Amino acid sequence: MDPEQVRELIEQGLPAARVIVRSDDNTHYTAVVVTDLFAGKRPLARHQMVYQCLGRLMGNEIHAMAIRAHTPDEWRDLEQAAKA
C-alpha cells in the first residue's frame, strides 16, 4: 500500500490532522500525526485512534507502523527544540 493512501485514510478518520507517512517497502511505515484531537489523551489512546483509521489493513497490508502522535502545541515545541 502506497504511503499516500495510508495518509489519506488517516486524514479521513482524523479530519484536520496534519499527517506525514513514509515507507521504504510499502509494508512498514512511519507516521507523524498532529491534531488537536490528541489533547488530554495518553500515547496509547492516540495510537489506537490512528489504528482505527486503518482498520483491517493493520497486520495485513500494513505490517508495522511507527507512530508519532502529537498535539499542535507539542509538535511546535519539538520543532523549536530541534532548531535550538
TADACOR-V202985 format. One line per field, one symbol per residue. phi: phi as a letter, one per 40 degrees, with the letter a starting at -180 (. if undefined). burial: 1 if it has 9 or more other C-alpha atoms within 8 Angstrom, else 0. A space follows every 10 residues. Layout:
phi=???
burial=???
//
This chain:
phi=.cdcccdccc cccbdgccbb bbacbgbbbb bbbbacccdg bcdccccccc dccbfcccgb cbcaacbbbb cdcccccccc cccc
burial=0010011011 1011001110 1010011111 1111100100 0000011001 1011000100 0111101011 1100100000 0000
//
